[in-house]
Amino acid sequence: MQTTQPPSPASGTREIPDDVLSFYHLCDGEFEGKACQGTACFAARHFNPARWAEAERNHPRVYCLGECFAAPAKGQQRPRPPVKVCSRHGIVLGRIAAGGARSLADYVKQGGYAALQQALGQTPEKVLAAVEASGLRGRGGAGFPTGRKWRAVAQQPPGQKYVVANADEGDAGAYIDRYLMEDDPHSLIEGMVLAAYAVGASRGYIYLRAEYPLAATVLQAAIAEARAAGWLGPKVGGTAFSFELETYIGHGSYVCGEETSLLRSIEGQRPEVMARPPYPTERGLFDRPTLLNNVETLVTVPWIVRHGGEAYAAIGFSKSRGTKALSLNSLFNRPGLYEVEFGVTVRHIVEELGGGLRQGAKLKGVLIGGPIIGMIPPHLIDTPLGFEELGAIGAGVGHGGVVAFDEHTSIPDLVRHVFSFGAYESCGKCTPCRSGSGRVEEIFAAAIAGRARAADLGECRDLVTALKLTSLCGHGTGLARFAESILRYYPTEIEPCFK
């Protein structure tokens, strides 16, 4: 690991000690021109075996470039994915599907900042109430009620509060946030200002992964435009409300997508996951109340404020309200970005949106929001897209990246790949995650080589249970969830490897 200084926040150079730098995988530009070995590229490795072999030789490893529609990817070549709105309302992807709105002028021309102007003429409570009434749930993976999180921050005593956008989109197969930031940056800015107004925050950060350099350039330009137009700064929209915003560039760590790790990273500390409580809503960034949402969640807020929480709640299915952006990987005939209403089936996503798999391949399984989430086997693809519905079969909505696998993927190979990723990206805080995930990788490497025994599978099951019960964050519990689904749905591919 090199000890060169990673990119600094916009507020100035921040010295980072070597013991903190050693936590990260990437320094400035180390991913550029390298092939990716993320799960979407693993699933597509047969399309370009030479590129996949190159990816496996990379050190440090590159796990996702946000180009899963063109996997196996080597970036940043900056191809653009197809974008399609497949719902009654283009709440998230509407402007991108129409060609994008990178500039302030284009954004305003399409109704941008009208929601903020409307909100500034109302009380913060009215904005907060609209988000609560909408039923919006976090789009970063956990699906926690957004209004409840906002209310928790708003109820903290007056004083310094923060709003943070989690733009560390590291789930292999997901590239939703990347194109929202590159092609519609002001929607994120407007959503963050609305959030700050509702909860009483005066400062914000966009935590952006290093692998998205174009997004950083576009966002910084958009922030400057918004500030010049009076939508950021000491008198937002000509009112007494003040909000300052800047970007913070990550340094290559998947676990920094976890909220406590992300906040410690901004602080310049070693970004290990922290036990909760206290939660960030009470004691977050710099020990102050902090609202942290992902990009898609915040981009949704202007529509809710403009049209009302009840209008948003009228869209969707069951306890999953509104729309969800999905990103389909390159195994589909029609990979790209799609906005759908909750309630469509996984089969609809695979066969109607994606057009089935390339070369007439047979579906072996689907990960939505992976790689650390449950696998959906072919016999369960009629399950509706919904938080509870997918959770009931051991899967989940996650971040919305849809990775399909065909017969070219061996399930034992997939398990080894996922646990190799898990071990490499573990923050090291929890022993089962730090050591157990690496041991599961070793066990499946031995199984693939024909050197595993039945006792090894028993050890693997015990390690998965330990991951599930003792991990501090979703990294360890997600690995367990993935393994449980594999052991449950693919026993005929796993058990013969352990004799």
Long-range contacts (C-beta under 8 A, 24 or more apart in sequence): 1-25, 1-60, 2-27, 2-30, 4-28, 6-210, 6-249, 6-251, 7-210, 7-249, 7-251, 8-249, 9-205, 9-246, 9-247, 9-248, 9-249, 9-266, 10-220, 10-246, 10-247, 10-248, 11-246, 14-268, 15-268, 16-268, 19-270, 20-268, 20-269, 20-270, 20-271, 21-251, 23-253, 23-270, 23-271, 23-272, 23-427, 24-250, 24-251, 24-252, 24-253, 25-60, 25-61, 25-251, 25-252, 25-253, 26-60, 26-62, 26-210, 26-211, 26-251, 26-252, 27-251, 27-252, 28-210, 29-213, 30-60, 30-252, 31-62, 31-65, 31-75, 31-210, 31-211, 31-252, 32-75, 32-76, 32-213, 33-74, 33-75, 34-58, 34-62, 34-74, 34-75, 35-62, 35-72, 35-73, 35-74, 36-62, 36-63, 36-64, 36-65, 36-67, 36-71, 36-72, 36-73, 36-74, 36-75, 37-61, 37-62, 37-63, 38-62, 38-63, 38-64, 38-65, 38-68, 38-71, 38-172, 38-173, 38-371, 38-421, 39-172, 39-173, 39-367, 39-370, 39-371, 39-403, 39-417, 39-418, 39-421, 40-64, 40-68, 40-71, 40-73, 40-172, 40-173, 40-329, 40-330, 40-401, 40-403, 41-68, 41-71, 41-72, 41-73, 41-172, 42-172, 42-409, 42-414, 42-417, 43-71, 43-329, 43-331, 43-403, 43-404, 43-405, 43-406, 43-409, 44-71, 44-72, 44-329, 44-330, 44-331, 45-72, 45-408, 46-408, 47-71, 47-72, 47-330, 48-72, 60-252, 61-424, 62-211, 63-170, 63-172, 63-254, 63-421, 63-424, 63-425, 64-169, 64-170, 64-171, 64-172, 64-173, 64-174, 64-211, 65-211, 66-169, 66-174, 66-175, 66-178, 66-179, 66-211, 66-212, 67-175, 68-172, 68-173, 68-174, 68-175, 68-327, 68-329, 68-330, 68-335, 68-401, 68-403, 69-175, 69-327, 69-328, 69-329, 69-330, 69-335, 69-336, 70-330, 70-335, 71-329, 71-330, 72-330, 75-211, 76-211, 76-213, 76-214, 78-214, 80-179, 81-175, 81-179, 81-327, 81-335, 81-336, 81-337, 82-334, 82-335, 82-336, 82-337, 83-179, 83-336, 83-337, 83-338, 84-336, 84-337, 84-338, 84-339, 84-353, 85-338, 85-339, 86-338, 86-339, 86-340, 86-353, 87-315, 87-323, 87-339, 87-340, 87-341, 88-315, 88-341, 89-303, 89-315, 89-323, 90-339, 91-300, 91-303, 91-312, 91-322, 91-323, 91-339, 92-176, 92-180, 92-296, 92-299, 92-300, 92-323, 92-324, 92-325, 92-339, 93-180, 93-325, 93-337, 93-338, 93-339, 94-339, 95-183, 95-184, 95-187, 96-179, 96-180, 96-183, 96-184, 96-337, 97-339, 100-183, 100-184, 101-183, 101-184, 101-186, 101-187, 102-182, 102-183, 102-184, 102-185, 102-218, 102-221, 102-222, 103-225, 104-186, 104-222, 104-225, 104-226, 104-229, 107-184, 107-186, 107-187, 111-306, 112-186, 112-187, 112-190, 112-302, 113-186, 113-190, 113-231, 114-302, 114-306, 115-190, 115-194, 115-301, 115-302, 115-303, 115-305, 115-306, 116-190, 116-193, 116-194, 116-197, 116-231, 116-236, 116-237, 116-302, 116-305, 117-237, 118-305, 118-306, 119-194, 119-197, 119-198, 119-305, 120-197, 120-236, 120-237, 120-239, 120-241, 124-154, 124-197, 124-198, 124-199, 124-200, 127-194, 127-197, 127-198, 127-305, 128-154, 128-198, 128-199, 129-309, 130-304, 130-305, 130-308, 130-309, 131-198, 131-301, 131-304, 131-305, 131-309, 132-309, 133-308, 133-309, 133-310, 133-312, 133-313, 134-304, 134-309, 134-310, 134-312, 134-313, 134-321, 134-322, 135-309, 135-312, 135-313, 135-316, 135-319, 135-321, 135-322, 136-297, 136-300, 136-301, 136-304, 136-312, 136-321, 136-322, 137-320, 137-321, 137-387, 138-293, 138-294, 138-297, 139-294, 139-296, 139-297, 139-300, 139-324, 139-325, 139-399, 139-400, 140-166, 140-257, 140-293, 140-294, 140-296, 140-297, 140-399, 141-171, 141-294, 141-369, 141-396, 141-397, 141-398, 141-399, 141-474, 142-474, 143-320, 143-387, 143-396, 143-397, 146-293, 146-297, 149-281, 149-291, 149-293, 150-195, 150-198, 150-199, 150-291, 152-279, 152-281, 152-282, 153-199, 153-200, 153-201, 153-281, 153-289, 153-290, 153-291, 154-198, 154-199, 154-200, 156-281, 156-282, 156-289, 158-200, 159-288, 159-289, 160-202, 160-203, 160-286, 160-288, 161-196, 161-199, 161-200, 161-201, 161-202, 161-203, 161-288, 161-289, 161-290, 161-291, 162-201, 162-203, 162-204, 162-205, 162-284, 162-285, 162-286, 162-288, 162-289, 162-290, 162-291, 163-192, 163-195, 163-196, 163-199, 163-201, 163-203, 163-204, 163-205, 163-290, 163-291, 163-292, 163-293, 164-204, 164-205, 164-206, 164-207, 164-262, 164-263, 164-266, 164-284, 164-285, 164-290, 164-291, 164-292, 164-293, 165-192, 165-204, 165-205, 165-206, 165-207, 165-292, 165-293, 165-294, 165-295, 165-298, 166-207, 166-257, 166-259, 166-262, 166-292, 166-293, 166-294, 166-295, 167-206, 167-207, 167-208, 167-209, 167-212, 167-215, 167-294, 167-295, 168-207, 168-208, 168-209, 168-250, 168-256, 168-257, 168-262, 169-209, 169-212, 169-257, 169-294, 169-295, 169-399, 170-209, 170-254, 170-256, 170-257, 171-257, 171-369, 171-370, 171-371, 171-398, 171-399, 171-401, 172-370, 172-371, 172-401, 172-403, 172-421, 173-327, 173-329, 173-367, 173-369, 173-370, 173-371, 173-401, 173-402, 173-403, 174-327, 174-369, 174-398, 174-399, 174-400, 174-401, 175-327, 175-337, 175-401, 176-295, 176-296, 176-325, 176-326, 176-327, 176-337, 176-399, 176-400, 176-401, 177-294, 177-295, 177-296, 178-212, 178-215, 179-337, 180-295, 180-296, 180-299, 180-325, 181-208, 181-212, 181-215, 181-218, 181-219, 181-295, 182-212, 182-214, 182-215, 182-218, 184-299, 185-215, 185-218, 185-219, 185-221, 185-222, 186-222, 186-225, 186-226, 187-299, 187-302, 188-219, 188-295, 188-298, 188-299, 189-222, 189-223, 189-226, 189-231, 189-232, 189-245, 190-231, 190-301, 190-302, 191-297, 191-298, 191-299, 191-300, 191-301, 191-302, 192-243, 192-245, 192-298, 193-231, 193-232, 193-236, 193-243, 193-245, 194-301, 194-302, 194-305, 195-291, 195-293, 195-298, 195-301, 196-243, 196-291, 197-236, 197-241, 197-243, 199-289, 199-291, 201-243, 201-291, 202-242, 202-243, 202-244, 203-243, 203-244, 203-245, 204-243, 204-244, 204-245, 204-246, 205-245, 205-246, 205-247, 205-248, 205-266, 205-285, 206-245, 206-246, 206-247, 206-248, 207-248, 207-250, 207-256, 207-262, 207-265, 207-266, 208-247, 208-248, 208-249, 208-250, 209-249, 209-250, 209-252, 210-249, 210-250, 210-251, 210-252, 211-252, 216-247, 216-249, 219-247, 220-247, 223-247, 253-425, 253-427, 254-421, 254-425, 254-475, 255-425, 255-426, 255-427, 255-473, 255-475, 258-473, 258-474, 258-475, 259-284, 259-292, 260-473, 261-427, 261-473, 262-292, 263-290, 263-292, 271-427, 272-427, 272-428, 272-429, 273-427, 273-429, 273-430, 273-472, 273-473, 273-475, 274-472, 275-472, 294-399, 296-325, 296-400, 315-341, 316-341, 316-342, 316-343, 317-341, 317-342, 317-343, 317-384, 317-385, 317-386, 318-342, 318-343, 318-384, 318-386, 318-388, 318-389, 319-386, 319-387, 319-388, 320-385, 320-386, 320-387, 320-388, 320-389, 320-397, 324-385, 324-397, 324-400, 325-400, 326-353, 326-368, 326-400, 326-401, 326-402, 327-400, 327-401, 327-402, 328-353, 328-354, 328-402, 328-404, 329-401, 329-402, 329-403, 329-404, 330-358, 331-357, 331-358, 331-361, 331-403, 331-404, 331-405, 331-406, 332-356, 332-357, 332-358, 332-404, 333-357, 333-358, 340-385, 342-384, 342-385, 342-386, 343-384, 343-385, 343-386, 344-384, 344-385, 345-381, 345-382, 345-383, 345-384, 345-385, 346-376, 346-380, 346-381, 346-382, 346-383, 346-384, 346-385, 347-381, 347-382, 349-385, 349-402, 350-381, 350-402, 350-404, 354-402, 354-404, 357-404, 357-406, 361-406, 361-407, 361-408, 362-406, 362-407, 363-404, 363-405, 363-406, 364-405, 364-406, 364-407, 364-409, 364-411, 365-404, 365-405, 365-489, 365-490, 366-402, 366-403, 366-404, 366-405, 367-395, 367-401, 367-402, 367-403, 367-405, 367-482, 368-395, 368-396, 368-397, 368-398, 368-400, 368-401, 368-402, 368-403, 369-396, 369-397, 369-398, 369-399, 369-400, 369-401, 370-398, 370-401, 370-403, 370-418, 370-482, 371-403, 371-418, 371-421, 371-482, 372-418, 372-422, 372-474, 372-475, 372-478, 372-479, 372-481, 372-482, 373-398, 373-478, 373-481, 373-482, 374-481, 374-482, 374-484, 374-485, 375-482, 375-485, 375-486, 375-489, 375-490, 376-485, 377-489, 377-490, 380-489, 394-481, 394-484, 394-485, 394-488, 395-485, 396-481, 410-448, 410-493, 411-486, 411-490, 411-493, 411-494, 412-444, 412-447, 412-448, 412-493, 412-494, 412-497, 413-448, 414-486, 415-440, 415-444, 415-483, 415-486, 415-494, 416-441, 416-444, 416-445, 416-448, 418-479, 418-482, 419-444, 419-479, 419-483, 422-475, 422-476, 422-479, 425-475, 426-475, 426-476, 427-475, 429-472, 430-470, 430-471, 430-472, 430-476, 431-470, 432-463, 432-466, 432-467, 432-470, 432-471, 432-476, 433-467, 433-471, 433-475, 433-476, 433-479, 436-463, 436-466, 436-467, 437-467, 437-476, 437-479, 439-463, 440-464, 440-479, 440-483, 444-497, 447-497, 447-498, 448-497, 450-497, 452-497, 452-498, 452-499, 453-498, 453-499, 454-498, 454-499, 456-498, 457-494, 457-495, 457-498, 461-487
